[in-house]
Amino acid sequence: MTINEVIKLSCDFVNLSELKEVVGDATVSDADQIKLNKLLKCLNLAYEEICSEFLPILKKEVIVANNGEFYFSELAKPISAVVSLKSVTGENMKYLLSSDHISFDGESAILTYSTIPEQLDFGDEIDTILPERVLAYGTAREYLLMQSLSDEATIFETRFKESLENIVRKKSALKMPAKFWSI
């Protein structure tokens, strides 16, 4: 899905159908560009919420400690949470977490962490399991909150959260016990 598709759907949700027609155009009025930029900002806020609370973007890196400490600034991507720290042979390792580094015994380890998503822009492709409508719900919610329309925002808040919960809920086959009939 593209960011432009999500923004267009969001325009439908927040009653900006005239703006929907100019998404992706090179020649947009200043007033329309301001509204489009607000929608893009709202989309990025919703996407960051999704990635930090529901569907994290996980990265795994081999890290090398200096005096038992590894600074997060050395990671390839910005970190939002530590998921696990394992030895190179795969055993879980104990660690102490600080705001800017992780301390552990040993020289190297495998760090699995969730990362903050990069800012999305018009025309970008987004590779996710989310349907575009879910991201559009979150975008609409943020936009309506910015406009101080909290009653309308609540509708999209409910749609957004329920859709996300349905996506992340574990779906497994339900196994029913065999019935025994006695005659």
N, CA, C and O of each residue as an XYZ file, in Angstrom:
732
protein
N       0.847     -1.177      0.000
C       0.000      0.000      0.000
C       0.886      1.231      0.000
O       2.020      1.199      0.477
N       0.359      2.306     -0.536
C       1.127      3.553     -0.536
C       0.529      4.523      0.474
O      -0.639      4.423      0.852
N       1.362      5.460      0.897
C       0.917      6.491      1.832
C      -0.196      7.318      1.190
O      -1.142      7.719      1.868
N      -0.088      7.570     -0.095
C      -1.118      8.351     -0.787
C      -2.492      7.679     -0.701
O      -3.503      8.360     -0.530
N      -2.534      6.355     -0.818
C      -3.804      5.624     -0.716
C      -4.412      5.782      0.678
O      -5.618      5.981      0.820
N      -3.566      5.692      1.698
C      -4.046      5.834      3.078
C      -4.558      7.254      3.317
O      -5.601      7.441      3.944
N      -3.834      8.247      2.823
C      -4.252      9.647      2.988
C      -5.589      9.877      2.279
O      -6.460     10.561      2.816
N      -5.761      9.315      1.082
C      -7.026      9.472      0.344
C      -8.188      8.879      1.127
O      -9.253      9.490      1.212
N      -7.998      7.708      1.692
C      -9.057      7.078      2.488
C      -9.333      7.904      3.741
O     -10.486      8.053      4.144
N      -8.291      8.436      4.353
C      -8.464      9.299      5.523
C      -9.278     10.540      5.167
O     -10.098     10.999      5.961
N      -9.048     11.079      3.971
C      -9.822     12.245      3.516
C     -11.318     11.920      3.487
O     -12.146     12.749      3.863
N     -11.654     10.715      3.039
C     -13.066     10.299      3.051
C     -13.605     10.272      4.474
O     -14.732     10.703      4.717
N     -12.817      9.773      5.412
C     -13.263      9.641      6.795
C     -13.476     10.983      7.485
O     -14.359     11.109      8.333
N     -12.669     11.992      7.128
C     -12.748     13.276      7.833
C     -13.421     14.371      6.995
O     -13.268     15.559      7.276
N     -14.155     13.963      5.978
C     -14.931     14.907      5.156
C     -14.062     15.915      4.409
O     -14.380     17.104      4.373
N     -12.989     15.453      3.826
C     -12.133     16.306      2.996
C     -12.061     15.718      1.584
O     -10.974     15.560      1.027
N     -13.219     15.397      1.013
C     -13.244     14.729     -0.293
C     -12.607     15.566     -1.397
O     -12.035     15.007     -2.333
N     -12.693     16.902     -1.309
C     -12.049     17.747     -2.321
C     -10.528     17.640     -2.237
O      -9.840     17.787     -3.248
N     -10.007     17.389     -1.058
C      -8.569     17.244     -0.856
C      -8.082     15.903     -1.406
O      -6.938     15.780     -1.843
N      -8.949     14.918     -1.379
C      -8.610     13.582     -1.867
C      -8.151     13.626     -3.322
O      -7.284     12.854     -3.733
N      -8.736     14.527     -4.090
C      -8.432     14.611     -5.522
C      -7.027     15.144     -5.800
O      -6.495     14.910     -6.885
N      -6.414     15.851     -4.856
C      -5.104     16.468     -5.108
C      -3.950     15.743     -4.416
O      -2.801     16.172     -4.522
N      -4.244     14.648     -3.707
C      -3.167     13.887     -3.059
C      -2.228     13.355     -4.138
O      -2.651     12.665     -5.065
N      -0.961     13.686     -3.999
C       0.046     13.230     -4.958
C       0.280     14.168     -6.120
O       1.201     13.947     -6.907
N      -0.524     15.209     -6.252
C      -0.318     16.188     -7.327
C       0.872     17.089     -7.008
O       1.133     17.408     -5.848
N       1.578     17.488     -8.042
C       2.728     18.372     -7.860
C       2.283     19.817     -7.638
O       2.958     20.582     -6.949
N       1.156     20.181     -8.218
C       0.670     21.563     -8.094
C      -0.532     21.591     -7.155
O      -1.667     21.341     -7.562
N      -0.262     21.892     -5.919
C      -1.303     21.953     -4.890
C      -1.250     23.339     -4.267
O      -0.172     23.897     -4.064
N      -2.412     23.886     -3.966
C      -2.436     25.201     -3.330
C      -1.790     25.122     -1.945
O      -1.711     24.051     -1.343
N      -1.335     26.259     -1.459
C      -0.695     26.295     -0.143
C      -1.641     25.825      0.957
O      -1.230     25.108      1.869
N      -2.914     26.232      0.869
C      -3.899     25.840      1.884
C      -4.106     24.322      1.880
O      -4.180     23.698      2.939
N      -4.198     23.734      0.686
C      -4.364     22.281      0.589
C      -3.112     21.553      1.060
O      -3.209     20.500      1.691
N      -1.941     22.100      0.763
C      -0.695     21.463      1.190
C      -0.582     21.448      2.709
O      -0.074     20.487      3.286
N      -1.055     22.509      3.358
C      -1.043     22.556      4.823
C      -1.921     21.447      5.385
O      -1.524     20.764      6.329
N      -3.110     21.259      4.818
C      -4.013     20.188      5.277
C      -3.398     18.811      5.006
O      -3.469     17.918      5.850
N      -2.797     18.647      3.828
C      -2.168     17.360      3.505
C      -1.008     17.056      4.447
O      -0.825     15.913      4.864
N      -0.232     18.073      4.780
C       0.884     17.880      5.717
C       0.381     17.497      7.108
O       1.009     16.695      7.799
N      -0.760     18.075      7.518
C      -1.358     17.686      8.805
C      -1.778     16.223      8.770
O      -1.541     15.476      9.718
N      -2.405     15.822      7.665
C      -2.814     14.423      7.541
C      -1.603     13.490      7.553
O      -1.653     12.417      8.154
N      -0.531     13.890      6.899
C       0.684     13.077      6.898
C       1.263     12.967      8.307
O       1.697     11.892      8.721
N       1.267     14.070      9.037
C       1.749     14.048     10.421
C       0.885     13.107     11.259
O       1.404     12.345     12.075
N      -0.418     13.160     11.060
C      -1.344     12.285     11.796
C      -1.103     10.825     11.441
O      -1.155      9.958     12.314
N      -0.842     10.549     10.175
C      -0.551      9.189      9.749
C       0.716      8.684     10.439
O       0.748      7.547     10.910
N       1.747      9.507     10.504
C       2.989      9.104     11.168
C       2.784      8.869     12.658
O       3.389      7.958     13.224
N       1.940      9.675     13.307
C       1.637      9.461     14.729
C       0.926      8.123     14.935
O       1.261      7.372     15.851
N      -0.047      7.832     14.089
C      -0.786      6.573     14.199
C       0.125      5.382     13.930
O       0.047      4.370     14.627
N       0.985      5.497     12.924
C       1.894      4.409     12.585
C       2.895      4.148     13.702
O       3.209      2.996     14.002
N       3.394      5.210     14.317
C       4.314      5.043     15.439
C       3.615      4.348     16.612
O       4.213      3.506     17.282
N       2.351      4.701     16.860
C       1.587      4.038     17.920
C       1.420      2.552     17.624
O       1.574      1.715     18.514
N       1.108      2.231     16.384
C       0.941      0.830     15.992
C       2.234      0.057     16.237
O       2.218     -1.046     16.784
N       3.350      0.650     15.826
C       4.640     -0.039     15.936
C       5.169     -0.095     17.365
O       5.989     -0.957     17.681
N       4.722      0.794     18.222
C       5.223      0.754     19.594
C       4.308     -0.028     20.523
O       4.766     -0.527     21.551
N       3.025     -0.150     20.191
C       2.099     -0.802     21.114
C       1.473     -2.095     20.606
O       1.041     -2.919     21.412
N       1.412     -2.293     19.291
C       0.685     -3.448     18.778
C       1.531     -4.379     17.910
O       1.565     -5.586     18.149
N       2.202     -3.836     16.922
C       2.972     -4.639     15.979
C       4.385     -4.065     15.853
O       4.671     -3.315     14.920
N       5.260     -4.415     16.786
C       6.600     -3.816     16.770
C       7.423     -4.247     15.554
O       7.261     -5.346     15.024
N       8.296     -3.357     15.141
C       9.276     -3.665     14.108
C      10.517     -4.166     14.841
O      11.171     -3.410     15.560
N      10.833     -5.439     14.652
C      11.933     -6.053     15.395
C      13.206     -6.104     14.560
O      13.176     -6.389     13.363
N      14.310     -5.825     15.214
C      15.636     -5.909     14.600
C      16.499     -6.778     15.501
O      16.299     -6.836     16.714
N      17.465     -7.454     14.881
C      18.389     -8.299     15.629
C      19.796     -7.934     15.178
O      20.093     -7.901     13.984
N      20.667     -7.658     16.165
C      22.045     -7.289     15.852
C      23.001     -7.949     16.833
O      22.684     -8.143     18.006
N      24.162     -8.284     16.330
C      25.247     -8.734     17.201
C      25.905     -7.465     17.733
O      26.310     -6.591     16.966
N      26.003     -7.378     19.058
C      26.608     -6.191     19.677
C      27.879     -6.593     20.416
O      28.004     -7.718     20.900
N      28.813     -5.661     20.492
C      30.082     -5.887     21.188
C      30.192     -4.837     22.287
O      30.116     -3.635     22.033
N      30.374     -5.322     23.521
C      30.438     -4.429     24.679
C      31.838     -3.862     24.853
O      32.839     -4.493     24.514
N      31.872     -2.663     25.389
C      33.125     -2.037     25.779
C      33.055     -1.855     27.296
O      32.258     -1.052     27.782
N      33.872     -2.582     28.041
C      33.820     -2.596     29.506
C      32.438     -2.995     30.019
O      31.954     -2.439     31.006
N      31.799     -3.963     29.346
C      30.501     -4.469     29.780
C      29.322     -3.594     29.404
O      28.202     -3.862     29.841
N      29.536     -2.553     28.604
C      28.451     -1.650     28.221
C      28.379     -1.501     26.699
O      29.400     -1.461     26.013
N      27.151     -1.420     26.196
C      26.923     -1.155     24.774
C      25.945      0.009     24.673
O      24.861     -0.024     25.255
N      26.342      1.041     23.922
C      25.516      2.237     23.788
C      24.580      2.109     22.589
O      24.989      1.710     21.498
N      23.313      2.458     22.820
C      22.285      2.310     21.795
C      22.543      3.163     20.555
O      22.038      2.852     19.477
N      23.311      4.216     20.697
C      23.622      5.075     19.550
C      24.399      4.318     18.472
O      24.473      4.772     17.330
N      24.975      3.176     18.825
C      25.741      2.381     17.872
C      24.866      1.426     17.058
O      25.361      0.791     16.127
N      23.588      1.313     17.387
C      22.683      0.429     16.660
C      22.345      1.009     15.286
O      22.439      2.216     15.063
N      21.954      0.131     14.382
C      21.609      0.556     13.024
C      20.327      1.386     12.992
O      20.193      2.282     12.158
N      19.397      1.102     13.877
C      18.102      1.799     13.927
C      17.865      2.323     15.336
O      18.422      1.785     16.293
N      17.042      3.371     15.481
C      16.720      3.860     16.833
C      15.915      2.813     17.610
O      14.975      2.221     17.078
N      16.287      2.597     18.848
C      15.656      1.559     19.670
C      14.489      2.146     20.465
O      14.548      3.284     20.930
N      13.424      1.347     20.612
C      12.322      1.766     21.483
C      12.155      0.813     22.660
O      11.615      1.205     23.694
N      12.611     -0.436     22.523
C      12.529     -1.389     23.636
C      13.449     -2.580     23.366
O      13.661     -2.978     22.221
N      13.986     -3.134     24.446
C      14.782     -4.353     24.343
C      13.827     -5.539     24.439
O      13.018     -5.619     25.364
N      13.924     -6.448     23.490
C      13.089     -7.648     23.500
C      13.837     -8.795     24.162
O      13.291     -9.485     25.023
N      15.098     -8.999     23.757
C      15.893    -10.052     24.383
C      17.374     -9.791     24.161
O      17.776     -9.072     23.246
N      18.167    -10.397     25.024
C      19.624    -10.378     24.888
C      20.081    -11.820     25.068
O      19.842    -12.433     26.108
N      20.739    -12.352     24.047
C      21.183    -13.745     24.083
C      22.667    -13.821     23.772
O      23.229    -12.983     23.068
N      23.276    -14.860     24.324
C      24.680    -15.106     24.007
C      24.758    -15.575     22.556
O      23.740    -15.913     21.952
N      25.957    -15.593     22.005
C      26.108    -16.041     20.625
C      25.744    -17.516     20.457
O      25.536    -17.981     19.336
N      25.667    -18.255     21.572
C      25.242    -19.660     21.506
C      23.743    -19.820     21.737
O      23.226    -20.936     21.674
N      23.031    -18.708     22.006
C      21.576    -18.755     22.088
C      20.963    -18.745     23.472
O      19.739    -18.790     23.591
N      21.774    -18.686     24.534
C      21.210    -18.661     25.887
C      20.829    -17.229     26.272
O      21.500    -16.269     25.892
N      19.744    -17.110     27.030
C      19.337    -15.796     27.528
C      20.401    -15.254     28.469
O      21.009    -15.997     29.240
N      20.615    -13.941     28.392
C      21.616    -13.295     29.242
C      20.939    -12.268     30.142
O      19.956    -11.634     29.758
N      21.483    -12.119     31.337
C      21.004    -11.069     32.233
C      21.653     -9.761     31.802
O      22.796     -9.724     31.346
N      20.879     -8.689     31.965
C      21.394     -7.379     31.585
C      20.782     -6.307     32.466
O      19.762     -6.518     33.121
N      21.421     -5.168     32.465
C      20.931     -3.995     33.174
C      20.699     -2.916     32.128
O      21.577     -2.620     31.318
N      19.523     -2.340     32.156
C      19.126     -1.371     31.143
C      19.234      0.046     31.678
O      18.824      0.332     32.803
N      19.782      0.914     30.870
C      19.867      2.336     31.174
C      19.201      3.089     30.028
O      18.822      2.483     29.026
N      19.056      4.398     30.169
C      18.381      5.157     29.118
C      19.182      5.210     27.818
O      18.599      5.374     26.747
N      20.503      5.074     27.894
C      21.310      5.186     26.689
C      22.206      3.980     26.403
O      22.911      3.961     25.393
N      22.187      2.970     27.285
C      23.018      1.797     27.046
C      22.476      0.573     27.777
O      21.566      0.661     28.601
N      23.066     -0.561     27.446
C      22.744     -1.826     28.098
C      24.049     -2.393     28.638
O      25.079     -2.362     27.964
N      23.993     -2.911     29.857
C      25.183     -3.499     30.489
C      24.953     -4.997     30.638
O      23.866     -5.438     31.010
N      25.993     -5.771     30.343
C      25.902     -7.223     30.484
C      27.300     -7.800     30.644
O      28.294     -7.161     30.300
N      27.361     -9.021     31.171
C      28.636     -9.715     31.317
C      28.981    -10.382     29.996
O      28.148    -11.050     29.385
N      30.195    -10.195     29.574
C      30.636    -10.790     28.317
C      31.039     -9.710     27.327
O      30.843     -8.516     27.552
N      31.607    -10.174     26.229
C      32.068     -9.229     25.218
C      31.056     -8.978     24.121
O      30.925     -7.854     23.637
N      30.336    -10.019     23.723
C      29.369     -9.847     22.636
C      28.082    -10.597     22.958
O      28.053    -11.513     23.780
N      27.022    -10.173     22.279
C      25.714    -10.783     22.484
C      24.845    -10.483     21.260
O      25.203     -9.680     20.399
N      23.714    -11.143     21.215
C      22.738    -10.884     20.152
C      21.568    -10.145     20.784
O      20.867    -10.679     21.644
N      21.371     -8.915     20.347
C      20.311     -8.054     20.877
C      19.147     -8.037     19.906
O      19.310     -7.714     18.729
N      17.969     -8.387     20.407
C      16.743     -8.234     19.636
C      15.997     -7.063     20.246
O      15.762     -7.027     21.454
N      15.625     -6.105     19.410
C      14.979     -4.887     19.907
C      13.898     -4.418     18.948
O      13.907     -4.735     17.759
N      12.968     -3.653     19.501
C      11.976     -3.019     18.634
C      12.472     -1.622     18.318
O      13.146     -0.979     19.123
N      12.123     -1.175     17.131
C      12.635      0.101     16.656
C      11.505      1.073     16.359
O      10.366      0.681     16.106
N      11.846      2.320     16.399
C      10.898      3.376     16.055
C      10.843      3.451     14.529
O      11.889      3.493     13.882
N       9.651      3.468     13.946
C       9.590      3.504     12.479
C      10.094      4.833     11.930
O       9.999      5.872     12.583
N      10.629      4.776     10.722
C      11.060      5.999     10.044
C       9.828      6.792      9.632
O       8.757      6.231      9.404
N       9.999      8.108      9.540
C       8.897      8.971      9.117
C       8.522      8.638      7.677
O       9.383      8.507      6.808
N       7.231      8.505      7.448
C       6.717      8.200      6.116
C       6.409      9.506      5.395
O       6.100     10.517      6.025
N       6.496      9.473      4.066
C       6.232     10.662      3.272
C       5.320     10.293      2.106
O       5.134      9.114      1.804
N       4.762     11.293      1.463
C       3.891     11.065      0.314
C       4.626     10.242     -0.738
O       5.799     10.482     -1.024
N       3.923      9.273     -1.306
C       4.501      8.423     -2.339
C       5.236      7.212     -1.806
O       5.542      6.300     -2.574
N       5.533      7.170     -0.501
C       6.235      6.023      0.071
C       5.354      4.783      0.039
O       4.131      4.865      0.150
N       5.994      3.650     -0.114
C       5.338      2.352      0.026
C       5.506      1.919      1.467
O       6.556      2.135      2.072
N       4.471      1.310      2.012
C       4.569      0.780      3.367
C       4.259     -0.712      3.305
O       3.222     -1.124      2.786
N       5.168     -1.504      3.838
C       5.049     -2.959      3.801
C       4.597     -3.429      5.178
O       5.405     -3.515      6.102
N       3.319     -3.731      5.317
C       2.775     -4.126      6.609
C       1.593     -5.062      6.403
O       1.005     -5.108      5.323
N       1.252     -5.806      7.445
C       0.093     -6.694      7.367
C      -1.208     -5.933      7.586
O      -2.295     -6.487      7.415
N      -1.097     -4.676      7.961
C      -2.298     -3.882      8.231
C      -3.062     -3.561      6.962
O      -2.457     -3.215      5.947
N      -4.373     -3.670      7.002
C      -5.163     -3.130      5.887
C      -5.066     -1.599      5.922
O      -4.916     -1.015      6.995
N      -5.149     -0.957      4.771
C      -4.998      0.499      4.734
C      -6.080      1.198      5.543
O      -5.846      2.292      6.056
N      -7.255      0.597      5.669
C      -8.328      1.248      6.421
C      -7.971      1.415      7.897
O      -8.390      2.387      8.525
N      -7.196      0.471      8.463
C      -6.819      0.567      9.876
C      -5.890      1.757     10.095
O      -6.057      2.517     11.049
N      -4.925      1.911      9.219
C      -4.032      3.063      9.313
C      -4.804      4.356      9.038
O      -4.502      5.394      9.626
N      -5.784      4.295      8.159
C      -6.624      5.468      7.878
C      -7.505      5.809      9.085
O      -7.755      6.986      9.345
N      -7.979      4.799      9.828
C      -8.738      5.070     11.058
C      -7.876      5.856     12.046
O      -8.325      6.849     12.617
N      -6.649      5.408     12.240
C      -5.750      6.084     13.169
C      -5.422      7.491     12.705
O      -5.343      8.412     13.519
N      -5.233      7.665     11.410
C      -4.953      8.986     10.842
C      -6.143      9.915     11.056
O      -5.978     11.067     11.457
N      -7.339      9.407     10.786
C      -8.557     10.207     10.981
C      -8.723     10.591     12.445
O      -9.081     11.727     12.756
N      -8.466      9.653     13.337
C      -8.573      9.941     14.767
C      -7.645     11.085     15.172
O      -8.064     12.027     15.845
N      -6.389     10.994     14.758
C      -5.423     12.038     15.094
C      -5.826     13.388     14.498
O      -5.720     14.418     15.163
N      -6.282     13.383     13.254
C      -6.677     14.626     12.585
C      -7.860     15.277     13.302
O      -7.869     16.488     13.524
N      -8.851     14.469     13.659
C     -10.029     15.012     14.341
C      -9.673     15.533     15.730
O     -10.244     16.526     16.183
N      -8.742     14.878     16.405
C      -8.292     15.385     17.698
C      -7.592     16.730     17.543
O      -7.762     17.620     18.376
N      -6.802     16.880     16.476
C      -6.138     18.160     16.224
C      -7.140     19.282     15.940
O      -6.870     20.454     16.202
N      -8.297     18.901     15.402
C      -9.345     19.880     15.091
C     -10.279     20.096     16.282
O     -11.276     20.808     16.164
N      -9.961     19.484     17.433
C     -10.774     19.561     18.659
C     -12.175     18.991     18.464
O     -13.147     19.481     19.039
N     -12.259     17.948     17.643
C     -13.533     17.256     17.418
C     -13.476     15.897     18.110
O     -13.424     14.851     17.463
N     -13.487     15.939     19.433
C     -13.255     14.721     20.213
C     -14.374     13.692     20.078
O     -14.106     12.492     20.143
N     -15.616     14.125     19.893
C     -16.701     13.155     19.738
C     -16.514     12.333     18.461
O     -16.673     11.113     18.475
N     -16.178     13.005     17.360
C     -15.938     12.302     16.105
C     -14.675     11.448     16.199
O     -14.625     10.346     15.652
N     -13.657     11.958     16.893
C     -12.407     11.221     17.052
C     -12.625      9.918     17.819
O     -11.959      8.918     17.553
N     -13.549      9.932     18.761
C     -13.837      8.740     19.564
C     -14.337      7.596     18.685
O     -14.017      6.433     18.931
N     -15.111      7.924     17.673
C     -15.619      6.896     16.749
C     -14.446      6.191     16.074
O     -14.414      4.963     16.002
N     -13.479      6.973     15.578
C     -12.337      6.387     14.892
C     -11.358      5.741     15.867
O     -10.650      4.802     15.503
N     -11.313      6.233     17.093
C     -10.502      5.596     18.131
C     -10.986      4.160     18.354
O     -10.186      3.227     18.420
N     -12.289      4.003     18.468
C     -12.873      2.678     18.683
C     -12.592      1.767     17.492
O     -12.160      0.628     17.669
N     -12.832      2.258     16.297
C     -12.576      1.453     15.093
C     -11.104      1.062     15.002
O     -10.772     -0.084     14.700
N     -10.232      2.025     15.266
C      -8.788      1.818     15.188
C      -8.334      0.743     16.177
O      -7.666     -0.216     15.792
N      -8.695      0.903     17.438
C      -8.247     -0.038     18.485
C      -8.850     -1.428     18.287
O      -8.149     -2.430     18.425
N     -10.136     -1.498     17.965
C     -10.758     -2.808     17.770
C     -10.158     -3.533     16.572
O      -9.942     -4.744     16.627
N      -9.891     -2.817     15.507
C      -9.277     -3.436     14.329
C      -7.882     -3.953     14.656
O      -7.516     -5.059     14.259
N      -7.107     -3.156     15.376
C      -5.758     -3.589     15.753
C      -5.800     -4.800     16.677
O      -5.007     -5.729     16.524
N      -6.715     -4.790     17.625
C      -6.827     -5.924     18.535
C      -7.210     -7.192     17.786
O      -6.716     -8.272     18.110
N      -8.084     -7.078     16.789
C      -8.454     -8.243     15.988
C      -7.279     -8.759     15.170
O      -7.149     -9.967     14.969
N      -6.437     -7.875     14.703
C      -5.283     -8.286     13.905
C      -4.243     -8.987     14.760
O      -3.692    -10.009     14.350
N      -3.965     -8.454     15.943
C      -2.900     -9.030     16.769
C      -3.360    -10.196     17.631
O      -2.534    -10.931     18.172
N      -4.668    -10.370     17.763
C      -5.166    -11.491     18.554
C      -4.709    -12.792     17.922
O      -4.780    -12.971     16.706
N      -4.248    -13.681     18.754
C      -3.790    -14.967     18.248
C      -4.980    -15.751     17.740
O      -5.977    -15.952     18.432
N      -4.834    -16.178     16.517
C      -5.895    -16.975     15.913
C      -5.377    -18.400     15.805
O      -4.399    -18.674     15.110
N      -6.043    -19.286     16.497
C      -5.627    -20.681     16.436
C      -6.869    -21.546     16.308
O      -7.983    -21.127     16.624
N      -6.650    -22.729     15.850
C      -7.758    -23.658     15.690
C      -8.291    -24.047     17.065
O      -7.527    -24.338     17.985
N      -9.576    -24.045     17.182
C     -10.220    -24.415     18.424
C     -10.431    -25.917     18.405
O     -11.071    -26.444     17.496
N      -9.900    -26.604     19.395
C     -10.022    -28.051     19.452
C     -11.076    -28.404     20.484
O     -10.926    -28.117     21.672
N     -12.123    -29.017     20.023
C     -13.225    -29.402     20.890
C     -13.012    -30.852     21.354
O     -12.569    -31.697     20.576
N     -13.327    -31.128     22.608
C     -13.190    -32.508     23.076
C     -14.207    -33.407     22.377
O     -15.301    -32.974     22.017
N     -13.825    -34.653     22.197
C     -14.738    -35.613     21.543
C     -15.906    -35.881     22.477
O     -15.738    -35.956     23.694
N     -17.101    -36.026     21.892
C     -18.299    -36.320     22.684
C     -18.508    -37.828     22.713
O     -18.332    -38.529     21.717
N     -18.884    -38.289     23.880
C     -19.191    -39.707     24.022
C     -20.675    -39.845     24.277
O     -21.217    -39.211     25.183
N     -21.325    -40.658     23.494
C     -22.765    -40.867     23.633
C     -22.987    -42.189     24.350
O     -22.365    -43.201     24.028
N     -23.863    -42.161     25.305
C     -24.218    -43.421     25.968
C     -25.685    -43.725     25.698
O     -26.532    -42.832     25.700
N     -25.959    -44.968     25.473
C     -27.335    -45.385     25.190
C     -27.804    -46.375     26.207
O     -28.940    -46.843     26.136
